[in-house]
Amino acid sequence: MIAILGFTAFVVDFGFLVYAQRTLQASADAAAAAGALDLPDDTKGANAALLYSGGASGLNKKTNLPTVTVTSASSCNAALVAQSLPCVTLINKRAGSPTTANLFTVTQQVTVPMFFAKVLGVASVPLTAVAKAGMRGGLRPLNVMVVVDTTASMDSGDSGCGTTGVPGQTRLDCAKLGVRTLLGCVSASGPCNMNPSVDSVGLMIFPGLTGTTPLSRETNCAGDLTSANVRDYNASPVYLIVPFSNDFRTGMVLNGGGSELVQAVDYGHGAGCGTSNYGLESPGGPGTYYAGVISAAQAAFPASGKKQNVIILLSDGDASAASGGSNQCQGAVNSAIAAANADTWVYSVAYGAGNSGCSTDSGAYRNACYAMQHVAQAKGVSPDPTKFYSDSASCASLNSVTQMDQIFAAIARDLTTTRLIP
């Protein structure tokens, strides 16, 4: 009988222990990933970890593990630093936390009761699960080229794009807010997005300019652009306003005093700038045509291949420039496909895109919304619906956010997600 009970205990109780351990580990993994997502906010990360834990108030609480204890800690991991994930200064530090961190660790413990093993004197067994997750960013640094539509339509108003800080905000103000969100921090107490230690960001516009002389007017308040500064699409326009740079932030604060990239999108960066006179302008020009700027963005990436290349295109998608030729929307999609085939991620932000337009197209792309949906591309995924965003329910997107700040924050999270560390 003792032998039979022993074998029964081995089968039933050991099987239950294996199941309980995997359940405990799964909830620890979820908690660590959630906590790391909120770094460098140490307290917010701890609260998120507890929410997704297997603890008494956690979303992953299981009835077979009723009394799980949960602890978490932030730390600086040298192996992650070597993989381009630097330790950053923590905010809202908990007692005992270090000054900087790039790793979030969750430890869960529980004591599970035995069944048949009680006969053999084993009433319960303690279990422990440890999960570690690196904070967002790193591992493969980024080259991000942001392409902003600055055609005349961007001067129309939009009061529902998020708080720009600008009275009477236009769609261009909203686009600038989106880029600021990408460069900076989601909120005063939230995690930052692009990491200037490893990530570089550039800025292009369309229509392009006549040359390098008027470029400074897109990054400061020295004077206004006019339509005379804009070059037709068939005459080699200058699309690049700010080349790839990583001077856009100091700690958690945008570097408006020294970064042309910030100056192009931020109204508070220097003397002479105000809410009615700052950064990117939309003086009008030869209409909308974005196939060329997508190709130019792809050509601007360094040849080293050590970073993940990313294009983020914001436009209403209605390509119909007089100088753009026929099938302009399909041409834009073809340019995006070519970029994706070169292993570039192409994000598309449809801003005011309708279910008509693209008047030069005769095929499937006689629809601005449809064209922008198909500009979103990744290698082997054509189109990639996860990389398409829209501010309007009439231009359907899998991504539910519609305000420009929310859209660019979501893109940043998609670019720089957290990952579990073995």
N, C-alpha and C positions, 0 to 999 in steps of 0.2 A: 504493500500500500504506500509506503514511504517513497519507493522508487517511482510508482505510478504518479503520485502527487508531485514528485520532483520533475518528472518529464512534462506533466501538465503545466506546472508553474513555468517551466522553461518556454513552452510553446505560447501560452496565454499571456503570462506576465511580461515575458521578454518582448513578445510581439506588441503589447500595449506600450512598453517603454520606447520601442523604436518609433511607433506612431506618435507618441507624446513628444519625443525629442524633435521629430520633423515638424510637428505643429508649432512647437516653441521656437524653432529656428526660423520658420517662415514668417512668424509675426515679428521676430527680432529683425529680420531682413527688411521688412516693410517699415518698421520704426526707424531703423538707421537711415534708410533712403529718404524718409520724410524729414528727419532731423538735419541731414546734410544739405537738403535742398534750401534750408533757411539760413545756413551759415553765410556771412559771419555773425549773424544775430544769434548769440549763444542761448539766450533765454527762449526766444521764439523757436529755435531748433529743438530744445528740450521739450517744450510744450507740444510741438508737432510729433515728436517721437512718442510721447506718452499717448497722444490721440490715436496713433496707428499701431500701438503695441498690443500685446496680449494681456495687459493688466486689467484691473477690475473695471476701469472706465474706458478701456481701449476699444477701438472699432474691431479689433481682431481677437477679442476675448472669446475663448472656447469653453464650453460647459465641462469638458473633460479636464480642463486645467483652470480651476476656479480661483486660485490664489497666487497668481504670478506677480513677482516683484520686479520692478523695472528701474534700472539706473542708466544714466547716459553721461558721456564726457566728450568734450572737444579736445583735440590735440594736434600737434604739428608732426607730420610724418615725413621723414627724410626721403623715403623711397618715392613718395608722391612728388616731392619737390624736384627730384631728379627726372621726373616725367612731366615737367613743366606745369606743375600745380603748386604754386608758391603758397606759403602760409600767409594769411592776411590777418590784419588786426581785428580782434573780436569786438563787437559792440554788445551792450546789455549783458555783460559778463556775469556768470554765476560765481558764487564763492568757490574758490579752488580751481577755477579755470585758468589756463595759461593766457598770455597776452595775445598770441597769434595761434591760428589753427588752420588746417586744411582737411582734417579727418574727423568724422563723428562716429562714436562707438556706442552701441547699445548692448547692455547685458541683462538678460532675463533669467530668473531662477524660479523654480517651482519644486515642491515635494509631492510626488504622486503616490497614492496608496496602491499596495499590491493586493492580489486576489488569493490565488492558491499558495503563493510564496509565504504568506503569513504562517502557514502550518510549519514552514521551515525556519521560522523566526525572522523573516524579512517583512516587516510591516509596511515600509515605504522606501522610496528611492529618490534622492535629490537629483534634479536635472538642471543643467545650465546651458544657455545658448548665447553666443557672442556674435554680433554682426558689426562690420565696419564699412563705412561708405565715405568716399572722397567727395568733397564739395564740388559744386559745379565748375566746369572749365577744365583746362589742362588736357593732358594726355595727347591730344592733337590740337595744337594752336590753330587759330583762325585768321584768314584774310577775308574781310567782309567789305564788299563794295555795295554801298547804298546808292540807288538810282532814284532820283525824285523828279517827277513830272512838274515842270515849272511853266507850262503853257498858260495862256490867259485864263483858262477856266479855273485855275487854282486860286484866282482872286475872288471867287464867289464865297459867300459866307457859309459857315458851318458851326452851329452852336452846340452840337452834340458829340464832339470828338474827344472830350476830356478837357481838363482845365489847363489851358495854355498859359494863363497869366496875362493874356493880351485882350484888351477890350475890342469888341467887334471882330472877333477872330475869323480869319479866312481859312479856306482849305489848306493853303500853304502854311499858315500858322500851325494848323493841326498836323501837317506832315512833319514840320520841324519838331513839334512836341514828340512825335513818334520816334524820331531819330535821337532826340535828347534822352528819351526813356531807354533806348537801346544802349546808349553810351554810359548812362549814369546808373542810379539806383532806383528801384521801383518805387520806394518811398523812403522817408527819412530814417526809418528803422528796418528797412528790408534789405535783401541781398543785392549786390551790384550785378551787372550783366556782363558786358565785355570786360576782359581782364587785360589792362594795358601792359602788364608784365609779359604777356605772351601773344595777345591778339592785336591785329592791326585793322584799322577801319579807314576806308576811302569814301569819297563822295563824288558822284556824277549827277549832272542834270541834263534834261533835254527840253526844248531845243538847245543846242550848244551855242557857244559864243564865237565871235569873229577871230579871237586869238587870245593871247595871254594877258593883254593889257587890261581888259575889263574884269579879270578874275577877282581882283581884290575887292571889287564892289559887292561880290557875293559872300565875302567873309568879314566885312566891316561896315561902317556907317559913313564912309567917306563921300559917297555920292550915289545917285540912283542910276540903275541901268535903263537904257532905252531900247526900243525895238531895233535901232541901228546897231546895237552891240550884239544882236543875235544873227547867226549865220544860217543860211538855208541848209537843209539836210543833204543836198547833193553837192555841197561846196566845202567838205572837210571841216565840220564844226568841231570846236574844242569842248568836249563833254566833261572832262575831268576838272573839277573845282579844287579838290584837296586830294593829293596822292595818299597812299597808305601811310598811316601814322599811328603812333601809340602814345601820344602826349595828351590825350583827351581827358584824363582824369588824374587827380592827385588824391590818393586815398579814396574817400567816398564823395569827393567834391569835383564837379566838372571844372576843368582847367580853362576857364574862359579867357584868362589873361594871356595865355601863351599858346593856345591851340586854335589854329584856323578852322579846324573841323567843328569845334564847339562854337566859335564865333559865327559860323555859317548858319547855325540853328538856334542860338540862344540870344535873347534880347537883352540880357543883363550882363554882358561880358566886358564892356568898356565904356570910356567916355564918348559921349555923342550918340550912343545907342539908346533906343527907347522902344516902346511897344509898337510904334508905327514906323520904325526905321531900323531894321536889323537884318543881317544875313541874307539868305537866298531871296531873290526877287523873281517876279514873273511879269516881265515887261511886254509880253506878247511875242508874236513871231509867226513862223510858218506852219502852225498847226501841230498835230500830234503824230509822231512817227518814232517808234521805239525799237525797231529791229536793229538799227545801227548802234544805239547806245548799249544794247545787250552784248553785241559783238565786241564793242570797244571795251566794255567792262571785263569780258573774258580775256581780251588781249592784254589788259593792264596787270594781270596777276603775274607775280614773279615766277620764273621758270624752275625754281628749286624743287617745288613739289613737296616741301616739308610741312606745309600747313594745309588745312582743309579750306578750299576756296568757296566763297558764298557770294551770291548776288541777291540783293533784295530790291525788287522793282515795285515802285508805287506809281500807279497811273489809273486814269479812268478807262484806259484800254481802247479808246475809240480812235484808232489810227486812220487818218484820212488827209494827210498832208499833200498839198498840191504837187510837191516835188518828190514824193515817196514812191511813185509808180503804182503798179497794181498789186493786189493781194498783200497789203501792208500788214494786216494782222496775222496772216499765216506766215509771213516772213519773220515776224517777231517770235512766233512759236518755233519756227525752224532755228532761229538764232539761239533760243533757250535750249532746244534739244541738242544742238551742237555743243553748248557749254556743259550740259549734263553729261554728254558722252566723254567730255574731258574730265569727268569726276568732280564737277562743280555742282553744289546745291543751289537751285534757283527758287527763291521765294517770290511769290506774287501777291501784292496787296492791291485789290481792286477797290478804288476809291471813287464812288459815284458811277461805277460801270453799269450800263444799262443792257437790256436784252435786245438792243439794236445797234446801229453804228457799223463801223468797219465797211464803209460804203465802197471802198476800192476792191473788196474781196467778192469773189463769185462762188466760192465753195462753202465748206462747212463753217468757216470762220467769219461769216457775216453777222457777227454778234460780239460786242465788246466784252461782255461777261464771259462768254464761252472762250474767247481768245485768252483772257487773263487766267482763267482756270487752267488752260493748257500751257501757259508760260511756266507754271509751277512744275519743276522737273527735278528728278534725281536719276543718277545712272541706273538704268534697268527698270525705272519706274516712270512711265510716260503716259499721261501726266501723273504727278504725285499730289493727291488731294490733301495730304497732311501739310503741304507747303503752300496752300492757297488760303488767303484771308480776304474777307470782304466786309465793308461797312454797311451793307444793305442786305436785308433778308430776301429781296427779290433777285439777288445774285448769290445763289446758294453756296455755302461753304460748310465743310465738316466742322470747322473751328467756330465756336459760338461767339467769341468776342467780336465787337464791332467798333469800339472806339480806338483811335489811332494809338494812344498810349498803351491800351490793353493789348492791341495787336502786336506792337513791337516788343512789349514785355513777353508775350507768348512766344514770339520768334526767338528772343534771347534765351528763354528757358529751353526751347527745343534745340538750340545750338549748343548750349552748355549745360547739359543735364548731369545729374549725379550718377555715380555707379558704385556698386558693391565691390569691396576689395577682398580677395580671398584671404 
